[in-house]
């Protein structure tokens, strides 16, 4: 029922229709995506076993030193799908109305600002860690198994680096205050909210992204077929326009481009992991 499950089922339905093959969605949860990833890298590289990859794969690549696989070496990039910008949100009663004010408050109250995440090694966790490093502040992480927005509304926690689709309605209703968004330019749904880049956080572009990969050494013809059909789906206006209203951005790439994108994300988070 999570975002990865929903996206996988949507993609499976579209590809089943386009390719005339049945796609079965199998959730293998646990170990920050590593259980599912190992199952895929051990599978035959025939195109019949694919992995929905997310930032947790890039984070795990350097966070864990005892993995039974090398993420980049042991997969074949197939296609990128979507990117989801993040927004730094606080409760409207929080004393800071801007990021500089937030930093000033956090420095005056070291360790007292409670920052929510969706668990250790998730992108909401490492995004907060990156902010701590770049802003020079000390905050207390509160990991959640589920959605932390309810506790942010109730002031049990103070700040959350939230995927924009999950918080945009709270922001529109005035129940959460956005301080900054990730990305290289302001988001059309929040045109008055500055980017982290504008505020001097160069390289702070943590986003939730999704893509498809398979085991290493997949046949190039199969990779090309899958990439072509996925990019056609992303180019369909009825698909992309519906996503835009939910703060989701299509991200079509060739397999080599997607491979480089994942390597860049690994490099970004390796500094935080170390």
C-alpha positions as CSV (number, residue, x, y, z in Angstrom):
1,X,0.0,0.0,0.0
2,X,3.0,2.3,0.1
3,X,4.2,4.5,-2.8
4,X,6.6,1.9,-4.2
5,X,3.9,-0.8,-4.2
6,X,1.3,1.5,-5.9
7,X,3.8,2.7,-8.5
8,X,4.9,-0.9,-9.2
9,X,1.3,-2.0,-9.7
10,X,0.6,0.9,-12.0
11,X,3.8,0.2,-14.0
12,X,3.0,-3.5,-14.1
13,X,-0.4,-2.9,-15.5
14,X,0.8,-0.5,-18.3
15,X,3.7,-2.9,-19.3
16,X,1.4,-5.9,-19.3
17,X,-0.8,-4.1,-21.8
18,X,2.0,-2.8,-24.0
19,X,4.1,-6.0,-24.0
20,X,1.5,-8.7,-23.7
21,X,3.2,-10.3,-20.7
22,X,1.9,-10.7,-17.2
23,X,3.8,-8.7,-14.6
24,X,3.6,-10.0,-11.0
25,X,4.3,-7.6,-8.2
26,X,6.1,-9.2,-5.3
27,X,6.8,-7.2,-2.1
28,X,10.0,-8.3,-0.4
29,X,10.3,-5.9,2.5
30,X,13.1,-5.6,5.1
31,X,16.7,-4.5,5.6
32,X,16.2,-1.1,3.9
33,X,15.5,-2.7,0.5
34,X,18.5,-5.0,0.7
35,X,16.4,-8.3,0.9
36,X,14.6,-7.4,-2.4
37,X,17.7,-6.2,-4.1
38,X,19.7,-9.4,-3.3
39,X,16.8,-11.5,-4.6
40,X,17.0,-9.6,-7.9
41,X,20.8,-9.6,-8.3
42,X,20.8,-13.4,-7.8
43,X,18.1,-14.0,-10.4
44,X,18.8,-15.0,-14.0
45,X,19.4,-11.9,-16.2
46,X,16.7,-12.8,-18.6
47,X,14.4,-9.8,-18.1
48,X,11.8,-11.7,-16.1
49,X,13.0,-10.4,-12.7
50,X,13.1,-6.6,-12.2
51,X,13.6,-4.3,-9.2
52,X,11.9,-1.1,-8.4
53,X,14.9,1.0,-7.2
54,X,14.7,3.9,-4.9
55,X,17.2,6.2,-3.0
56,X,17.4,3.6,-0.2
57,X,19.4,1.5,-2.6
58,X,21.9,4.3,-3.1
59,X,22.1,5.0,0.6
60,X,22.6,1.3,1.5
61,X,25.4,1.1,-1.0
62,X,27.8,2.9,1.4
63,X,25.9,2.7,4.7
64,X,26.2,-1.1,5.0
65,X,29.7,-2.7,4.8
66,X,28.5,-6.3,4.9
67,X,26.2,-6.5,1.9
68,X,26.4,-9.7,-0.2
69,X,26.3,-7.7,-3.4
70,X,27.6,-4.5,-5.0
71,X,24.6,-2.5,-6.0
72,X,26.1,-0.7,-9.1
73,X,28.2,-3.7,-10.3
74,X,25.4,-6.3,-9.8
75,X,22.5,-4.6,-11.5
76,X,21.6,-3.4,-15.0
77,X,20.0,0.0,-15.1
78,X,16.8,-0.2,-17.2
79,X,14.8,3.0,-16.9
80,X,14.1,5.9,-14.6
81,X,10.5,6.8,-13.7
82,X,9.8,9.7,-11.3
83,X,11.4,12.2,-9.0
84,X,9.6,13.6,-6.0
85,X,10.8,16.8,-4.5
86,X,11.1,17.2,-0.7
87,X,9.9,20.1,1.4
88,X,11.1,21.1,4.8
89,X,7.9,21.6,6.9
90,X,7.3,22.8,10.4
91,X,4.2,23.2,12.5
92,X,2.8,26.8,12.1
93,X,3.3,27.4,15.8
94,X,7.1,26.7,15.5
95,X,8.9,30.0,16.2
96,X,10.9,30.0,12.9
97,X,9.3,31.2,9.7
98,X,12.4,30.9,7.5
99,X,15.4,28.5,7.2
100,X,17.8,31.1,8.6
101,X,15.4,31.6,11.6
102,X,15.2,27.9,12.0
103,X,19.0,27.5,12.1
104,X,19.3,30.4,14.6
105,X,16.7,28.7,16.9
106,X,18.3,25.2,16.5
107,X,21.7,26.6,17.4
108,X,20.3,28.3,20.5
109,X,18.6,25.1,21.5
110,X,21.1,22.3,20.6
111,X,19.6,18.8,20.6
112,X,16.1,20.0,21.5
113,X,14.6,20.3,18.0
114,X,12.9,17.0,17.2
115,X,13.1,16.0,13.6
116,X,11.0,13.2,12.2
117,X,12.0,10.6,9.7
118,X,10.5,7.4,8.3
119,X,13.3,5.3,9.8
120,X,17.0,4.9,9.7
121,X,18.7,4.9,6.3
122,X,15.6,6.2,4.5
123,X,15.9,9.3,2.4
124,X,13.9,11.4,4.9
125,X,16.6,10.4,7.5
126,X,19.7,11.2,5.5
127,X,18.1,14.4,4.1
128,X,17.9,15.6,7.7
129,X,21.4,14.4,8.5
130,X,22.7,16.3,5.4
131,X,20.9,19.4,6.6
132,X,22.4,19.1,10.0
133,X,25.9,18.8,8.5
134,X,25.5,21.8,6.1
135,X,23.7,24.0,8.7
136,X,25.9,23.1,11.6
137,X,23.0,22.3,13.9
138,X,22.2,19.5,16.3
139,X,18.7,18.0,16.1
140,X,17.2,14.8,17.6
141,X,16.0,12.3,15.1
142,X,12.7,10.6,15.8
143,X,12.2,7.6,13.4
144,X,8.7,6.5,12.6
145,X,7.5,3.2,11.0
146,X,4.6,5.1,9.4
147,X,3.7,8.6,8.5
148,X,5.0,11.3,10.9
149,X,2.7,14.0,9.7
150,X,0.1,13.5,12.4
151,X,2.7,14.0,15.1
152,X,4.0,17.1,13.3
153,X,0.5,18.5,13.3
154,X,0.3,17.7,17.1
155,X,3.8,19.2,17.8
156,X,5.2,16.0,19.1
157,X,7.9,16.6,16.5
158,X,9.1,20.0,15.1
159,X,10.3,19.5,11.6
160,X,10.1,16.9,8.8
161,X,11.8,16.7,5.4
162,X,8.6,15.5,3.7
163,X,8.0,14.1,0.2
164,X,5.9,17.0,-1.3
165,X,2.9,14.8,-2.3
166,X,2.4,13.8,1.3
167,X,2.4,17.3,2.7
168,X,1.1,19.6,0.0
169,X,-2.5,19.4,1.1
170,X,-1.5,20.2,4.7
171,X,0.5,23.2,3.4
172,X,-2.4,24.4,1.3
173,X,-4.7,24.2,4.3
174,X,-2.3,26.2,6.4
175,X,-1.7,23.3,8.8
176,X,2.1,23.1,8.0
177,X,4.6,25.8,7.1
178,X,7.0,25.1,4.3
179,X,10.5,26.6,4.7
180,X,12.4,25.3,1.6
181,X,12.1,22.8,-1.2
182,X,14.7,20.6,-2.9
183,X,15.4,21.0,-6.6
184,X,17.3,23.5,-8.8
185,X,14.3,25.8,-9.2
186,X,11.2,26.7,-7.3
187,X,8.3,24.3,-7.5
188,X,5.1,25.5,-9.4
189,X,2.9,24.2,-6.5
190,X,4.9,26.3,-4.0
191,X,6.2,29.3,-6.0
192,X,6.8,31.4,-2.9
193,X,8.9,28.9,-1.1
194,X,12.7,29.2,-1.8
195,X,14.9,26.2,-2.8
196,X,17.8,25.1,-0.6
197,X,20.1,26.1,-3.4
198,X,18.8,29.7,-3.2
199,X,19.5,29.7,0.6
200,X,23.1,28.7,0.0
201,X,22.8,24.9,0.5
202,X,24.7,24.0,-2.6
203,X,24.2,20.3,-3.6
204,X,21.3,19.8,-1.2
205,X,19.0,18.2,-3.8
206,X,17.8,15.1,-1.9
207,X,14.7,13.7,-3.6
208,X,12.7,10.5,-3.6
209,X,13.2,8.9,-7.0
210,X,12.0,5.7,-8.6
211,X,13.4,3.6,-11.4
212,X,13.7,0.0,-12.8
213,X,16.8,-2.2,-12.8
214,X,17.5,-5.9,-13.3
215,X,20.3,-8.3,-12.6
216,X,23.7,-7.6,-14.2
217,X,24.3,-8.7,-17.8
218,X,20.7,-8.4,-19.0
219,X,20.5,-8.7,-22.8
220,X,20.7,-5.2,-24.4
221,X,17.6,-5.9,-26.6
222,X,15.4,-6.6,-23.5
223,X,16.7,-3.5,-21.8
224,X,16.0,-1.4,-24.8
225,X,12.5,-2.7,-25.2
226,X,11.6,-2.1,-21.5
227,X,13.2,1.4,-21.6
228,X,11.3,2.3,-24.7
229,X,7.9,1.3,-23.4
230,X,8.5,2.9,-20.0
231,X,9.5,6.2,-21.6
232,X,6.5,6.1,-23.9
233,X,4.3,5.7,-20.7
234,X,6.1,8.7,-19.1
235,X,5.6,10.8,-22.3
236,X,1.8,10.1,-22.3
237,X,0.2,13.5,-21.3
238,X,-2.6,11.8,-19.5
239,X,0.0,10.1,-17.3
240,X,2.4,13.0,-16.8
241,X,-0.2,15.7,-16.3
242,X,-2.0,13.7,-13.6
243,X,1.3,13.2,-11.8
244,X,2.2,16.9,-11.9
245,X,-0.9,17.8,-9.9
246,X,0.4,15.4,-7.2
247,X,3.9,17.0,-7.1
248,X,5.4,14.0,-9.0
249,X,7.7,14.7,-11.9
250,X,8.4,12.2,-14.7
251,X,12.1,11.5,-15.2
252,X,12.7,9.7,-18.5
253,X,16.3,8.6,-19.1
254,X,18.3,6.2,-21.2
255,X,19.8,3.2,-19.3
256,X,23.3,4.8,-19.2
257,X,21.9,8.1,-18.0
258,X,20.0,6.4,-15.2
259,X,23.1,4.4,-14.2
260,X,25.0,7.7,-13.9
261,X,22.1,9.2,-11.9
262,X,22.3,6.4,-9.4
263,X,26.1,6.7,-9.1
264,X,25.7,10.4,-8.5
265,X,23.1,9.7,-5.7
266,X,25.5,7.2,-4.1
267,X,28.2,9.8,-4.1
268,X,25.9,12.3,-2.5
269,X,24.8,10.1,0.3
270,X,28.1,8.4,0.9
271,X,29.4,11.5,2.6
272,X,26.4,11.5,5.0
273,X,26.6,7.7,5.6
274,X,30.3,7.9,6.5
